[in-house]
Amino acid sequence: MSTTAPEPRTYGGWRLPKSPGILGFDLLSSVVLLSACVVCIFTLLLGGFLAMIAMAALCAMVLAVLVMKDRHHRSGLKRIANRVGWQQARINGSQHYRSGPLGKSRWGTFQLPGLLANTKLHEYSDAWGQRFAILELPTKGHYSITFKVEPEGSSLVDQAQQDQWVGRYAAVLKRLGDEPGLIAAQITVETAPDTGARLRRHVQGRIDPDASDVAKAMLRDVMASYPVGAASVKVWIAFTFSSLVHGKRLKVDEFADEITPRLRQLGEQFHGTGVGGARALNAQQLCELVRSAYNPSVAADLEEANLSGQPIPLRWHDVGPAGADA
């Protein structure tokens, strides 16, 4: 009887997409390669063999900058461009961001930095009366909807069930490729220390006033000690759609009318993948998510307020950081 423990499956087989260019090069490198061949031929005809060797060496150096990539799959040209852009940002001071009444943002608000600076948050109701938020990026003509899921985890789950979850998740990814107007889907997993607010509220509401002092002390000790070292795992799924449909750019109201009938189907397709159902976030929930991301210390206060039934109202232009340095 074998006692060797089975190796855990990693579900590998991932591979980077290959470029259709010459010798696996991308489009720019292929154009440079063909141009270098033409230049070398003319150099050989006009300047001789030694001039052609020198020109070929120079072209090889230029091609090496485009072809050789680091572990992050960035070419030398991209690294040089990033460094030049960073130096320009340091010279003009644009790597520093300051918002708020004394900051440099418009209207004295805590506006989000970077690509999110021009975003607008809208809220609509679906056919079941549930509110959901649409994040608009006017400069690109994109609309994004964020869902929250509850992962079940792999603890005490046999391998066959895990394989089934992974298989159904692969089927979901395949179906997303046929989703009309969908241009991006992103899954974010956040692991943070558990605040213990839910546990305290759950236990305190069930303590019998007539229970013994020993039982009450034990429960209080559990409420104080159990959250220490515990992790809170939260998962969000963001779908980004293009506003361009059949050559016509939809306004946010028109997009909301079109996406509302498909909203529940987008969330229900994750059933059987180990995350349960997906619920679209409303404007308040999305504001709380972004506010907690920039300032994790307020996560406990927001959670306590929601559990008490008195959520702290937040506005999209006030959830950004007071300062950020790139």
Long-range contacts (C-beta under 8 A, 24 or more apart in sequence): 6-159, 9-159, 9-162, 9-163, 11-166, 16-73, 25-66, 25-67, 26-66, 28-66, 29-63, 29-66, 29-67, 32-59, 32-62, 32-63, 32-66, 33-63, 36-60, 36-62, 36-63, 89-326, 95-325, 95-326, 96-323, 96-324, 96-325, 96-326, 97-321, 97-323, 97-324, 97-325, 97-326, 98-322, 98-323, 99-320, 99-321, 99-322, 99-323, 100-322, 103-322, 103-323, 105-320, 107-317, 109-317, 109-318, 109-320, 110-317, 110-318, 110-319, 110-320, 110-321, 110-322, 111-317, 111-320, 112-290, 112-316, 112-317, 112-319, 112-320, 113-320, 113-321, 113-324, 116-320, 119-316, 120-252, 120-316, 121-283, 121-286, 121-287, 121-316, 122-252, 122-256, 122-283, 123-282, 123-283, 124-256, 124-260, 126-260, 126-263, 126-264, 126-280, 127-260, 127-261, 127-264, 128-264, 130-279, 130-280, 130-282, 131-282, 131-283, 132-263, 132-280, 132-281, 132-282, 133-280, 133-281, 133-282, 133-283, 133-285, 133-286, 134-252, 134-255, 134-256, 134-259, 135-286, 136-252, 141-242, 141-243, 141-244, 141-249, 142-183, 142-240, 142-241, 142-242, 142-243, 143-240, 143-241, 143-243, 143-252, 143-255, 143-259, 144-238, 144-239, 144-240, 144-241, 145-238, 145-239, 145-241, 145-259, 145-263, 145-266, 145-280, 146-236, 146-237, 146-238, 146-239, 146-280, 146-281, 146-286, 146-289, 147-236, 147-237, 147-238, 147-239, 147-266, 147-267, 147-278, 147-279, 147-280, 147-281, 148-234, 148-235, 148-236, 148-237, 148-278, 148-279, 148-281, 148-285, 149-235, 149-236, 149-237, 149-270, 149-275, 149-276, 149-277, 149-278, 149-279, 150-235, 150-275, 150-276, 151-189, 151-233, 151-235, 151-274, 151-275, 151-276, 152-274, 152-275, 152-276, 153-233, 153-274, 154-274, 162-274, 164-272, 165-272, 165-273, 165-274, 168-272, 168-273, 169-270, 169-273, 169-274, 172-269, 172-270, 172-273, 175-269, 179-239, 179-266, 180-245, 181-241, 181-242, 181-245, 182-239, 182-240, 182-241, 183-240, 183-241, 183-242, 184-238, 184-239, 184-240, 185-237, 185-238, 185-239, 185-240, 186-237, 186-238, 186-240, 187-235, 187-236, 187-237, 187-238, 188-235, 188-236, 188-237, 188-238, 189-233, 189-234, 189-235, 190-233, 190-234, 190-235, 190-236, 191-231, 191-232, 191-233, 192-231, 192-232, 192-234, 192-296, 192-299, 193-227, 193-229, 193-230, 193-231, 193-232, 194-227, 194-230, 194-231, 194-232, 195-227, 195-232, 195-299, 195-300, 195-303, 195-304, 196-223, 196-226, 196-227, 196-230, 197-300, 197-303, 197-304, 197-307, 198-303, 198-307, 199-223, 199-226, 199-227, 201-307, 235-275, 236-281, 236-289, 237-270, 237-278, 239-266, 283-316, 284-311, 284-313, 284-314, 287-314, 287-315, 287-316, 287-319, 288-312, 288-314, 290-319, 290-320, 291-319, 294-319, 294-320, 294-321, 295-321
